Amino acid sequence: MPQLIVRNIEDAVVRQLRTLAATHGVSMEEEHRRLLRSVLLGERENRKSFSKMLLSIPKSTVGESEGLFARQGDLPREIDL
């Protein structure tokens, strides 16, 4: 199998790769392979699509007219410019 050597990587990138690898319980090399596969081949492990993520957001428990982003009845207000 071919090898890929990447040089001159920023310290912050290496730290982040090390953190991700530790979080996933794999080596940095395996995490690197997974990232490359994910980006280049579109393989996404157990990720929800954006539309499924939006649909998973819970509905408001407040009444229809009093939703989370309901506007107050006193608008518009007069302002001094």
N, CA, C and O atoms as CSV, one atom per row, in Angstrom:
chain,resi,resn,atom,element,x,y,z
A,1,MET,N,N,0.847,-1.180,0.000
A,1,MET,CA,C,0.000,0.000,0.000
A,1,MET,C,C,0.890,1.239,0.000
A,1,MET,O,O,1.913,1.254,0.685
A,2,PRO,N,N,0.531,2.269,-0.744
A,2,PRO,CA,C,1.358,3.474,-0.811
A,2,PRO,C,C,1.428,4.198,0.536
A,2,PRO,O,O,0.557,4.046,1.392
A,3,GLN,N,N,2.477,4.978,0.691
A,3,GLN,CA,C,2.647,5.792,1.890
A,3,GLN,C,C,2.576,7.251,1.511
A,3,GLN,O,O,2.866,7.634,0.377
A,4,LEU,N,N,2.188,8.055,2.476
A,4,LEU,CA,C,2.096,9.488,2.276
A,4,LEU,C,C,2.822,10.166,3.426
A,4,LEU,O,O,2.499,9.933,4.590
A,5,ILE,N,N,3.792,10.996,3.110
A,5,ILE,CA,C,4.530,11.735,4.128
A,5,ILE,C,C,4.167,13.203,3.974
A,5,ILE,O,O,4.275,13.780,2.892
A,6,VAL,N,N,3.740,13.785,5.070
A,6,VAL,CA,C,3.351,15.195,5.063
A,6,VAL,C,C,4.324,15.952,5.955
A,6,VAL,O,O,4.496,15.615,7.126
A,7,ARG,N,N,4.955,16.970,5.399
A,7,ARG,CA,C,5.949,17.736,6.149
A,7,ARG,C,C,5.445,19.153,6.389
A,7,ARG,O,O,4.492,19.615,5.762
A,8,ASN,N,N,6.116,19.823,7.315
A,8,ASN,CA,C,5.866,21.237,7.617
A,8,ASN,C,C,4.416,21.506,8.022
A,8,ASN,O,O,3.774,22.427,7.516
A,9,ILE,N,N,3.920,20.688,8.939
A,9,ILE,CA,C,2.561,20.871,9.453
A,9,ILE,C,C,2.635,21.770,10.681
A,9,ILE,O,O,3.520,21.608,11.521
A,10,GLU,N,N,1.717,22.706,10.782
A,10,GLU,CA,C,1.685,23.631,11.906
A,10,GLU,C,C,1.477,22.875,13.222
A,10,GLU,O,O,0.796,21.851,13.263
A,11,ASP,N,N,2.070,23.395,14.284
A,11,ASP,CA,C,1.951,22.773,15.600
A,11,ASP,C,C,0.497,22.655,16.040
A,11,ASP,O,O,0.108,21.650,16.635
A,12,ALA,N,N,-0.297,23.663,15.756
A,12,ALA,CA,C,-1.710,23.646,16.155
A,12,ALA,C,C,-2.461,22.505,15.472
A,12,ALA,O,O,-3.348,21.901,16.075
A,13,VAL,N,N,-2.117,22.210,14.230
A,13,VAL,CA,C,-2.762,21.114,13.498
A,13,VAL,C,C,-2.383,19.776,14.124
A,13,VAL,O,O,-3.228,18.895,14.284
A,14,VAL,N,N,-1.122,19.631,14.473
A,14,VAL,CA,C,-0.649,18.387,15.093
A,14,VAL,C,C,-1.326,18.194,16.458
A,14,VAL,O,O,-1.740,17.085,16.793
A,15,ARG,N,N,-1.436,19.269,17.237
A,15,ARG,CA,C,-2.100,19.171,18.540
A,15,ARG,C,C,-3.556,18.748,18.383
A,15,ARG,O,O,-4.050,17.898,19.123
A,16,GLN,N,N,-4.234,19.347,17.417
A,16,GLN,CA,C,-5.635,19.009,17.191
A,16,GLN,C,C,-5.784,17.563,16.721
A,16,GLN,O,O,-6.705,16.865,17.145
A,17,LEU,N,N,-4.891,17.116,15.858
A,17,LEU,CA,C,-4.916,15.725,15.397
A,17,LEU,C,C,-4.679,14.769,16.567
A,17,LEU,O,O,-5.335,13.732,16.671
A,18,ARG,N,N,-3.749,15.119,17.436
A,18,ARG,CA,C,-3.458,14.293,18.611
A,18,ARG,C,C,-4.684,14.231,19.526
A,18,ARG,O,O,-5.021,13.169,20.049
A,19,THR,N,N,-5.340,15.360,19.714
A,19,THR,CA,C,-6.541,15.406,20.557
A,19,THR,C,C,-7.666,14.564,19.975
A,19,THR,O,O,-8.312,13.800,20.692
A,20,LEU,N,N,-7.899,14.705,18.675
A,20,LEU,CA,C,-8.943,13.904,18.020
A,20,LEU,C,C,-8.634,12.414,18.120
A,20,LEU,O,O,-9.520,11.607,18.402
A,21,ALA,N,N,-7.386,12.057,17.891
A,21,ALA,CA,C,-6.993,10.649,17.961
A,21,ALA,C,C,-7.232,10.095,19.365
A,21,ALA,O,O,-7.754,8.990,19.515
A,22,ALA,N,N,-6.857,10.851,20.383
A,22,ALA,CA,C,-7.065,10.408,21.759
A,22,ALA,C,C,-8.553,10.280,22.070
A,22,ALA,O,O,-8.975,9.338,22.741
A,23,THR,N,N,-9.334,11.221,21.587
A,23,THR,CA,C,-10.788,11.179,21.802
A,23,THR,C,C,-11.400,9.935,21.188
A,23,THR,O,O,-12.295,9.325,21.774
A,24,HIS,N,N,-10.922,9.555,20.007
A,24,HIS,CA,C,-11.456,8.386,19.303
A,24,HIS,C,C,-10.740,7.091,19.684
A,24,HIS,O,O,-11.123,6.013,19.228
A,25,GLY,N,N,-9.711,7.192,20.510
A,25,GLY,CA,C,-8.990,6.003,20.967
A,25,GLY,C,C,-8.179,5.319,19.883
A,25,GLY,O,O,-8.043,4.095,19.880
A,26,VAL,N,N,-7.638,6.107,18.961
A,26,VAL,CA,C,-6.828,5.549,17.877
A,26,VAL,C,C,-5.512,6.318,17.799
A,26,VAL,O,O,-5.339,7.343,18.458
A,27,SER,N,N,-4.595,5.813,16.991
A,27,SER,CA,C,-3.317,6.497,16.795
A,27,SER,C,C,-3.521,7.748,15.944
A,27,SER,O,O,-4.542,7.903,15.274
A,28,MET,N,N,-2.534,8.628,15.987
A,28,MET,CA,C,-2.599,9.817,15.132
A,28,MET,C,C,-2.615,9.406,13.663
A,28,MET,O,O,-3.299,10.020,12.844
A,29,GLU,N,N,-1.863,8.372,13.341
A,29,GLU,CA,C,-1.811,7.898,11.957
A,29,GLU,C,C,-3.193,7.422,11.493
A,29,GLU,O,O,-3.614,7.733,10.379
A,30,GLU,N,N,-3.893,6.671,12.344
A,30,GLU,CA,C,-5.239,6.195,11.990
A,30,GLU,C,C,-6.217,7.360,11.885
A,30,GLU,O,O,-7.069,7.389,10.997
A,31,GLU,N,N,-6.088,8.313,12.794
A,31,GLU,CA,C,-6.970,9.491,12.727
A,31,GLU,C,C,-6.727,10.251,11.432
A,31,GLU,O,O,-7.670,10.741,10.810
A,32,HIS,N,N,-5.478,10.351,11.026
A,32,HIS,CA,C,-5.117,11.017,9.773
A,32,HIS,C,C,-5.776,10.287,8.596
A,32,HIS,O,O,-6.352,10.921,7.712
A,33,ARG,N,N,-5.687,8.952,8.591
A,33,ARG,CA,C,-6.326,8.163,7.527
A,33,ARG,C,C,-7.832,8.399,7.497
A,33,ARG,O,O,-8.421,8.578,6.430
A,34,ARG,N,N,-8.450,8.397,8.676
A,34,ARG,CA,C,-9.899,8.603,8.745
A,34,ARG,C,C,-10.306,9.972,8.215
A,34,ARG,O,O,-11.297,10.098,7.496
A,35,LEU,N,N,-9.538,10.994,8.573
A,35,LEU,CA,C,-9.842,12.340,8.089
A,35,LEU,C,C,-9.717,12.436,6.572
A,35,LEU,O,O,-10.570,13.018,5.902
A,36,LEU,N,N,-8.640,11.855,6.041
A,36,LEU,CA,C,-8.454,11.879,4.592
A,36,LEU,C,C,-9.587,11.132,3.879
A,36,LEU,O,O,-10.118,11.613,2.878
A,37,ARG,N,N,-9.952,9.957,4.395
A,37,ARG,CA,C,-11.063,9.196,3.805
A,37,ARG,C,C,-12.356,10.000,3.838
A,37,ARG,O,O,-13.088,10.071,2.851
A,38,SER,N,N,-12.617,10.593,4.975
A,38,SER,CA,C,-13.859,11.353,5.153
A,38,SER,C,C,-13.954,12.510,4.168
A,38,SER,O,O,-14.991,12.714,3.537
A,39,VAL,N,N,-12.878,13.258,4.043
A,39,VAL,CA,C,-12.890,14.443,3.179
A,39,VAL,C,C,-12.830,14.071,1.700
A,39,VAL,O,O,-13.577,14.621,0.891
A,40,LEU,N,N,-11.962,13.157,1.352
A,40,LEU,CA,C,-11.736,12.858,-0.059
A,40,LEU,C,C,-12.711,11.850,-0.652
A,40,LEU,O,O,-13.029,11.917,-1.839
A,41,LEU,N,N,-13.184,10.924,0.162
A,41,LEU,CA,C,-14.084,9.896,-0.354
A,41,LEU,C,C,-15.520,10.072,0.128
A,41,LEU,O,O,-16.414,9.331,-0.280
A,42,GLY,N,N,-15.730,11.046,0.989
A,42,GLY,CA,C,-17.077,11.313,1.464
A,42,GLY,C,C,-17.598,10.293,2.446
A,42,GLY,O,O,-18.807,10.223,2.668
A,43,GLU,N,N,-16.728,9.501,3.042
A,43,GLU,CA,C,-17.169,8.524,4.024
A,43,GLU,C,C,-17.373,9.230,5.353
A,43,GLU,O,O,-16.444,9.800,5.925
A,44,ARG,N,N,-18.586,9.182,5.821
A,44,ARG,CA,C,-18.891,9.823,7.093
A,44,ARG,C,C,-19.471,8.787,8.025
A,44,ARG,O,O,-20.520,8.206,7.746
A,45,GLU,N,N,-18.797,8.555,9.122
A,45,GLU,CA,C,-19.215,7.525,10.064
A,45,GLU,C,C,-20.251,8.081,11.035
A,45,GLU,O,O,-19.960,8.994,11.809
A,46,ASN,N,N,-21.453,7.531,10.991
A,46,ASN,CA,C,-22.509,7.843,11.958
A,46,ASN,C,C,-22.801,9.332,12.087
A,46,ASN,O,O,-23.042,9.816,13.193
A,47,ARG,N,N,-22.784,10.053,11.003
A,47,ARG,CA,C,-23.104,11.472,11.058
A,47,ARG,C,C,-24.493,11.691,10.481
A,47,ARG,O,O,-24.866,11.093,9.471
A,48,LYS,N,N,-25.247,12.556,11.138
A,48,LYS,CA,C,-26.577,12.892,10.638
A,48,LYS,C,C,-26.433,13.902,9.508
A,48,LYS,O,O,-25.496,14.700,9.486
A,49,SER,N,N,-27.366,13.855,8.579
A,49,SER,CA,C,-27.380,14.884,7.556
A,49,SER,C,C,-27.879,16.173,8.212
A,49,SER,O,O,-28.460,16.137,9.296
A,50,PHE,N,N,-27.655,17.282,7.568
A,50,PHE,CA,C,-28.065,18.569,8.124
A,50,PHE,C,C,-29.577,18.604,8.321
A,50,PHE,O,O,-30.058,19.098,9.341
A,51,SER,N,N,-30.329,18.086,7.354
A,51,SER,CA,C,-31.789,18.107,7.478
A,51,SER,C,C,-32.258,17.240,8.647
A,51,SER,O,O,-33.193,17.618,9.354
A,52,LYS,N,N,-31.620,16.077,8.861
A,52,LYS,CA,C,-31.989,15.233,9.999
A,52,LYS,C,C,-31.634,15.899,11.314
A,52,LYS,O,O,-32.364,15.778,12.297
A,53,MET,N,N,-30.507,16.603,11.330
A,53,MET,CA,C,-30.129,17.322,12.534
A,53,MET,C,C,-31.158,18.401,12.864
A,53,MET,O,O,-31.537,18.567,14.023
A,54,LEU,N,N,-31.613,19.137,11.838
A,54,LEU,CA,C,-32.628,20.172,12.067
A,54,LEU,C,C,-33.934,19.567,12.563
A,54,LEU,O,O,-34.582,20.118,13.453
A,55,LEU,N,N,-34.316,18.436,11.987
A,55,LEU,CA,C,-35.555,17.789,12.405
A,55,LEU,C,C,-35.472,17.235,13.825
A,55,LEU,O,O,-36.503,17.013,14.460
A,56,SER,N,N,-34.264,17.009,14.329
A,56,SER,CA,C,-34.112,16.468,15.678
A,56,SER,C,C,-34.223,17.545,16.755
A,56,SER,O,O,-34.276,17.220,17.941
A,57,ILE,N,N,-34.258,18.819,16.366
A,57,ILE,CA,C,-34.394,19.898,17.342
A,57,ILE,C,C,-35.794,19.838,17.935
A,57,ILE,O,O,-36.774,19.814,17.190
A,58,PRO,N,N,-35.908,19.812,19.263
A,58,PRO,CA,C,-37.229,19.683,19.879
A,58,PRO,C,C,-38.131,20.880,19.574
A,58,PRO,O,O,-37.666,22.006,19.398
A,59,LYS,N,N,-39.415,20.606,19.519
A,59,LYS,CA,C,-40.404,21.667,19.308
A,59,LYS,C,C,-40.522,22.493,20.579
A,59,LYS,O,O,-40.192,22.025,21.669
A,60,SER,N,N,-40.995,23.724,20.430
A,60,SER,CA,C,-41.217,24.592,21.569
A,60,SER,C,C,-42.372,24.044,22.407
A,60,SER,O,O,-43.368,23.567,21.863
A,61,THR,N,N,-42.235,24.112,23.720
A,61,THR,CA,C,-43.308,23.658,24.599
A,61,THR,C,C,-44.255,24.798,24.956
A,61,THR,O,O,-45.264,24.586,25.628
A,62,VAL,N,N,-43.930,25.998,24.508
A,62,VAL,CA,C,-44.756,27.168,24.769
A,62,VAL,C,C,-45.847,27.220,23.709
A,62,VAL,O,O,-45.682,26.649,22.631
A,63,GLY,N,N,-46.958,27.894,23.993
A,63,GLY,CA,C,-48.066,27.991,23.054
A,63,GLY,C,C,-47.649,28.502,21.689
A,63,GLY,O,O,-46.598,29.128,21.546
A,64,GLU,N,N,-48.472,28.234,20.688
A,64,GLU,CA,C,-48.164,28.606,19.295
A,64,GLU,C,C,-47.798,30.076,19.162
A,64,GLU,O,O,-46.817,30.410,18.497
A,65,SER,N,N,-48.572,30.960,19.786
A,65,SER,CA,C,-48.322,32.400,19.614
A,65,SER,C,C,-47.183,32.898,20.492
A,65,SER,O,O,-46.718,34.024,20.316
A,66,GLU,N,N,-46.728,32.079,21.434
A,66,GLU,CA,C,-45.674,32.504,22.343
A,66,GLU,C,C,-44.410,31.670,22.167
A,66,GLU,O,O,-43.800,31.266,23.157
A,67,GLY,N,N,-44.016,31.412,20.958
A,67,GLY,CA,C,-42.839,30.590,20.698
A,67,GLY,C,C,-41.581,31.186,21.283
A,67,GLY,O,O,-41.595,32.296,21.815
A,68,LEU,N,N,-40.509,30.458,21.184
A,68,LEU,CA,C,-39.234,30.862,21.756
A,68,LEU,C,C,-38.767,32.219,21.233
A,68,LEU,O,O,-38.144,32.992,21.961
A,69,PHE,N,N,-39.075,32.500,19.968
A,69,PHE,CA,C,-38.612,33.745,19.356
A,69,PHE,C,C,-39.755,34.732,19.129
A,69,PHE,O,O,-39.674,35.573,18.233
A,70,ALA,N,N,-40.805,34.642,19.918
A,70,ALA,CA,C,-41.949,35.539,19.745
A,70,ALA,C,C,-41.532,36.977,20.034
A,70,ALA,O,O,-40.722,37.240,20.924
A,71,ARG,N,N,-42.095,37.892,19.271
A,71,ARG,CA,C,-41.808,39.311,19.478
A,71,ARG,C,C,-42.736,39.884,20.538
A,71,ARG,O,O,-43.863,39.421,20.716
A,72,GLN,N,N,-42.253,40.878,21.225
A,72,GLN,CA,C,-43.079,41.545,22.224
A,72,GLN,C,C,-44.092,42.437,21.507
A,72,GLN,O,O,-43.831,42.924,20.407
A,73,GLY,N,N,-45.227,42.641,22.128
A,73,GLY,CA,C,-46.296,43.413,21.505
A,73,GLY,C,C,-46.056,44.907,21.463
A,73,GLY,O,O,-46.790,45.623,20.783
A,74,ASP,N,N,-45.038,45.407,22.179
A,74,ASP,CA,C,-44.824,46.844,22.232
A,74,ASP,C,C,-43.994,47.391,21.073
A,74,ASP,O,O,-43.716,48.590,21.045
A,75,LEU,N,N,-43.594,46.564,20.126
A,75,LEU,CA,C,-42.820,47.024,18.967
A,75,LEU,C,C,-43.770,47.568,17.921
A,75,LEU,O,O,-44.894,47.068,17.874
A,76,PRO,N,N,-43.458,48.497,17.110
A,76,PRO,CA,C,-42.217,49.265,17.053
A,76,PRO,C,C,-42.185,50.372,18.103
A,76,PRO,O,O,-43.224,50.825,18.584
A,77,ARG,N,N,-41.004,50.782,18.435
A,77,ARG,CA,C,-40.804,51.856,19.411
A,77,ARG,C,C,-40.279,53.083,18.710
A,77,ARG,O,O,-39.603,52.991,17.685
A,78,GLU,N,N,-40.596,54.230,19.269
A,78,GLU,CA,C,-40.055,55.470,18.724
A,78,GLU,C,C,-38.634,55.641,19.236
A,78,GLU,O,O,-38.354,55.371,20.404
A,79,ILE,N,N,-37.740,56.087,18.366
A,79,ILE,CA,C,-36.351,56.339,18.767
A,79,ILE,C,C,-35.935,57.723,18.341
A,79,ILE,O,O,-36.472,58.273,17.379
A,80,ASP,N,N,-34.989,58.283,19.045
A,80,ASP,CA,C,-34.434,59.586,18.692
A,80,ASP,C,C,-33.163,59.377,17.899
A,80,ASP,O,O,-32.257,58.672,18.342
A,81,LEU,N,N,-33.094,59.984,16.733
A,81,LEU,CA,C,-31.885,59.864,15.906
A,81,LEU,C,C,-31.024,61.104,16.016
A,81,LEU,O,O,-29.968,61.180,15.388
